[in-house]
Amino acid sequence: MCAVGPVSAPCNCDSRRQGHLRSLTCTQTKNKKTKTQQQRTTPMTLKRLITTFAAGITAAGLTASAALAQTELTYSSWIPWSHPVNLNIYIPWIEAIEKESEGRITFKRLPKPVSSPPAALDAVRTGQADVSFSVHGYARKQFTAYLFAELPLMGDSAEATSIALQRTHDKFLADKDLYKGVHLVGMMMHGPGQVHHTKKLIESPADMEGQKMRTGGPIPMAITEAWGGVSIRQPSSKSYEILSSGIADGIMFPYESVTSFNLTNVTKYSTNVPGGWYSSSHFLFINQRAYDKLPDEDKAIIDKYSGEAFAKLAGHGWDVINTKGLEDLKANGNTIVDASPALMSAITELRDGFLADYYVAAEAEGVDGKAMYAYFKAQMAELTAE
């Protein structure tokens, strides 16, 4: 049957051929409407069409608004999601934002990283992922201003050093446009890095001579080479491979990393320096376009968990996992010794030389390195006195 308005009549059209479009294509030449019928039917049909069309537009608008309110950010992590740093720092940060945004912001945790660790910043800048983190030492030319954060003897509390670093950045570097293409969330320091060796303790400059050390940043590399060692530059994810195979003899790592990178039974000799042989500064960032697209209320949530709030969360997380890492090494029977006064004196002398070099390098970048370092130390004194 083919219906037109309220009148129905037999239709000669092949319904199997016409399908659901038959009411629009069939004509009933033998059953013409009267003028009255047409006047009565046409307004009703138009009214239905207009009402249906308007309802469709409204529904589509609501659906589009709901879709716009949902933002999924892809997160690329170059360490496993089961790594203690993710479990104690980055995942709690993710979950806090997802909870406070009531699900408007979600993070897709990519099962594999989209880049190598040193390339994470460029990967996010170019949109391969929306979120990741990196190490200032991986791009030392770009981040010369932060090199002081890697110096020896910076402090034993990652929470204190992280907050002090964030405050120093906010005061001296926030307007330097060092993070083009990304929105900086915040930064942290991983706490005191120590020397771990596969065969012996490093208790003097002479003990370092000829040793092949995996180094991740410029300061560990400079220490190694100043004392006659050989620096092997590889990302932390390659640590087990190069140490277990004998490519490297030792490594400079915080205690957490020895256990999380499965080195507990590989590097069984550790030399502990109060304040650290070195430290390392990391930073978390979001693709700038992805951040800019967020509604203002969602930007505010990201911002709430940025800056010093992020530094505190991250630094505290590092303190927890570094403490556990040291406990695990002791429980495993590893040999751990504190630096002698002679070793501390040698490290302090190195630190002072590095600091002088940093001042020159920072000045070349238009940064007052002396003022930054003094401010950082003042913040450390304040934070550790609390």
Buried (B, 14 or more C-beta within 10 A) or exposed (E): EBEBBEEEEEBEBEEEEBEEEBBEEBEBEEEEBEEEEEEEBEEEEEEEEEEEEEEEEEEEEEEEEEEEBEBEBBBBBBBBEEBBBBBBBBBBBBEBBBEBBEEBBEBEBBEEBBBEBBBBBBBBBEEBBBBBBBBBBBBBEBBBBBBBBBBBBBBBBBBBBBBBBBBBBBEBBEEEEBBEBBBBBBBBBBBBBBBBBBEBBBBBBEBBEEBBBBBBBBBBBBBBBBBEBBBBEBBBBBBBEBBBEEEBBBBBBBBBBBBBBEBBEBBBBBBBBEBBBBBBBBBBBBBBEBBEEBBEEBBEBBEEBBBBBBBBBBBBBBBBBBEBBBEBBEEEEBEBEEBEEEBBEBBEEBBEEBBEEBBEBBEEBEBBBBBBBEBBBEBBEEBBEE
